[in-house]
Amino acid sequence: MKKLHQILFFISLSTSLWSQSTDWYANFYNIMDNREYDQSIGNPQSIMGARIDVAAGLKQDSVSGLYLGVNYMYEYGGDLDSITPTLNLYYEIERQDFAFYAGSFPKNKLQSFPKFMFSDSLNYYTPNMGGMAFDFRRKWGNMCVFVDWTGRQSPTKRESFVAGFCGTYQRNAFYIEKFGYMYHYALRSGDNPDEHIEDNGVGAIYFGADLSGETVLDIFKCNVGMVGNYDRIRPGDINYYGGVMGRINAHYKRFGIDVTSYWGDKLTALLGDQLYRNGNYTRTDLCFVPIKGKKLESVFKWSFHFTGGMVSSSQQFFLVAKF
């Protein structure tokens, strides 16, 4: 009788597994980022590589599933193991009014953050978030909160995590965007007298208008907002920094221009674009889209950076193929 129960259990389990539907995705990214900065304002370098983001999933139903795969970047000219592959291993719920992710999942599932908060380089080399994210979606916009565990304390690694939020409220052509996070960078285990816990945080709120449907332009958005940043190296005091930022995006067919201008203190966002550490900074991106489709898209950007009384340039080329 006991063996019969075991056989029935395995038959029931197999039937349950086979009754689930399967899903998969594969995304390819070509990355080219050439930064011709002056040494006094930033770190000049060239980043070129290819990334594959692939996973297979077992769907519980039409909105939830478990995914397993890999997110790996090969840097041109480097060794295959020079960049450790990131594991895609997460559970997701995707509904029209709500999304939930738990595990190690690609950051691009969430709303994009401004570059002064998360730099391009960070997204190239750490494309995944390890933790949880909740995204509440309504007709007027959305609100997302997340926690990203970035380091477990050990003799060689400092404990660290990022906890934050992002969201949008839109009414007709007008909208409000808000972003914020706290980055906690703690200590390694053991006695490390030269190390100190650092708390670093940033926030931003923008008020804007999306007039894309009111002009001949495919995209025409403009906004202005306040940005802030704090930093504390314990046991020292908390230091605050801030300023005003304006952004304009104007695109027509395959051409566009994006301008971001910041006026204020020198920011100290540890995870953000280092050019904002110079204080007043304006970035102008001239964009060209050679290929634009549902499965294949590419974009070339020639960017000019005005900061510290100097002008530098950079070029970016991205190609994305979705399967």
N, C-alpha and C positions, 0 to 999 in steps of 0.2 A: 504493500500500500504506500510506503514511504517513497519508493522509486516512482510509482505512478504519479504521486504529487509533484515530484521533481520534474518529471517529463511534462506534465501539464503546465508547470510554472514556466519552463523554458519555451514551450510552444506559445504560451500567452505572451511572454516577453518578446519573442521573435515576431509574432503577429503585430504587436504594438509598434515595434521599430519599423517594420516594413510598411505600416499604415501611415507613417510620417512621410511628408514630401521632402525632397532635397532641393538645395539651392547652391549656387556658386557664383563667384565673380572673379575677374582678373583685370587689374589696371596696370598699365605701363606708363612710366613718367621718364622723359628725358630732361635733364636739368643742366643748364649752362648759365653760370652767374659770374661775370668778369667784373671785378671791382677795382677801378683805377683811382683809388683814393690817395690823397696826400697823407703821408705818414703822420702829420700833426693832427689830423682830424679823425682818422680811422685806420683800419687794418686792410691794406690793399691785398687782394688775393683773388684767385680764380677757383671756382668750384664747378666741376663737371662730372656728371655721372648718370647712371640709369637706375631706376627703382622699379621693382615689381611688387605689387600688393595683390595677393591672391588668397582666397579662402573658400572652403566648402562648408555648407551648413545643413543641419537637419531641422526642418521647420516643424514646430508643434502645431501651428495653425497658420492662418494667413498673415498674422502680425508678429509672431514671435519665433525665435529660433536660436540655435547654438552653432557658432562658427569656429572653424579651426583652419589656420593657414600661416603664411609668413609675409612679412613686410621687409624687403631687403634692398639695400642700395649698394651698387658697385661703383666705386669712384674710379674714373678712367685713369689708367696708369698705376693704379694701386694693386695690392694683393687681394685675393678673393676674401680673405678673412680679416682684412684691415678694419672693416666695419661690421660689428656683430649684428646678425639678422635679428629682427624683432618678431616675436611670436604674436600672431593674431589668434586670440583665444578669448571669446566673449559671448555673452548672452545678450540678445537685444529684443526689445518690444518696439515696434514701429506702427503707431496709429496716427490718424489724422489730427487728433487732439493731444497726443502724448507720445513721447519717446523715452526709452530707458535703455542704458547700456551699462554692462558690468563686465569687467575683465580687462584685457589688453586689446583696445580697439583703435582704428585710425582716427586721428584728431579731426580730419576733414568731415566727419559726421556732424560736427558742431559748427556753430557760426564762426566765421573768421574774425580774428582779433586784429586791432591796429598794430602796425609794425613796431611802434614804440613800446608795445607790451610783449609781443612775441616776435622775434626776428625771423627772417627767412632762413638763416642758417640753422636755427633751432628746429624748424619744421623739416629741413632736409635730413638732419641726422637723428632726430627723435620724432618720427612721424606718428607714433602711437601714444595714447593716454592709458595709464594703468590705474584703474580705480572704477569710479561710477559717475554717471551723468544722467540728470533728469531734465527733460525738455518739455515744458508745458506750452501747448500751442492753442491759440484762440484766433478768432476772426480778426481781432485788433492787433495781433502780433504774437510774440512768444517770450518765455522766460526760461533760461537754462541755468542750472547750478551743477557744479562738478567738483570732484576731488581727484587729483592725479598724484599717485604715490611714486616719487622719483628716486628714492634711495633708502635702503634698510641699513641701519647702523651696523658697522663692522669695524675691525681694526684698520681696514683700508678704504672704507667708504663712509661718507657723512650721511646722516639721516636727513631726508628732505621730502617736502611735498608741496603741492600747489593746490589751493582751494579758491574757487572763484565763481563768477556768474557772468552772464551776458543776456541781452534781451532787446527787443524792439517793440515799440508801440507806434502804430500807424493809423492815421485817420485821413482819408482822402489822399491828397498829395503830400501831406506833412507827416513827419515821423520823429520819434525820439529813439536814440540808441544809447545803451549803457553797457559798460564793461568794467570789470574789476577782478582782482585776485590778490591773494596773499601768498608769498613764497617764504617758506620756513626752511632755513638752511642750518641744520644743527651740527652736532659733533660726531667724530668717530668714537668708537669704544676705546677705553683705556685712558691713560693720562696724557693729554695733549695741551700743555699750558699755553701754546701759541695760537690755539684755535678758539674762536668765540662764536656763539650762536648769532646768526644774522636773520633779522626779519625784514622783508622787503615787500612792498606792495604798491600797486598802481590802480588808478581808476579813471574813468572818462565818461562824460555824458555829452551827447551831440544833439542839436536841434537842427532839422534839415527839411528839405523839400525835394521830392522826386517828380520832376516835370517831364519825364521821358515821353509821356503820352500827349503832352501839350506842345511839343516842338517837332521839327523834322528829324531831330536826333534820335537815334535808337536808345541811347542812355544819356540823361542829363540830370545829375544829382548834385546838390550842394548842401553843405552843413557847416556849422560852427559849434564849438563846444569848449568845455573846460576839462583839462587833464591834470591829474595830481599824482604824486609819488611820495612815498615815505621810506625811510631806511633807518635801521637801528642795529648797531653792533653792540651786543650786550657786554658789559652792564652800562654802556653809554646811553646818551639821550637819543630820542627819536628826532630825526631831521626831516623836514617837509619841503617839498619842491612842487612847483606847479606853473601853469601857463594857459594860454589860449591856443586852440588849434582849429584851422579851417580846411575843408576839403572840397574839391570840385572834380567831378567825373563827367566828361563829355565824349561820346563815341558815336560815330556815324559809319555804318557798314563795317569795313575792315580796318578803320583807323580810329584813333582816340587819343585823348590826353587826360592824364590824372595828375592833379596838383594837391600836395599836402603841405601846409605851412604852419609851423609851430613857433610861438613867441613866448618865451618865458625862461625859467631857471634851467640850469643844467640838470637833466634827469638822471636818476641812478637806478633805473629798472634793470636788474641783473639779467633778466631773460630777454630784454628788448634790444632793438637796433642800437648799436653803439654810437651812431652819429647824433642821436638825441642827447648824448652826454656833453655836447658842445654848447648846449643852449639853443638860441634861435637857429632854426633849421627849416629850409624849404626844399622839397623834392618834387621834381617835374618828370613824369614818365610820358614819353612819346611811344604810342603803341601801334603795332601792326599785326593783324591776324591773318596769316597766309592761308590757314585751313580752319574751317569752322563747320562742324557737323556733330551729330549725336554721339558717334563712336570715336571720332578723331578730331582733335583740336590742337592748334599751335598758336603761340603768341610770341612776338619779339618786342622787347622794351629797350629803348635807349633813354637812360635816366641821367638827369643833372641834379647835383647836390650842392646847395648853397648854404654854407655854414662856416663860422670862424673867419669870415672875410675872404673865403676861398671858394672856388668852384671845382668840383670833381665830377667824374662821370662813371657810369657803369652800364653794362649791357646784359640783358637776360634773354634767354630763349628757352621756352618750355614747350614740350609736346606731350600730349596726353592721349593714350589709346585705351578704350574701354571695350571689354569683351563680355 
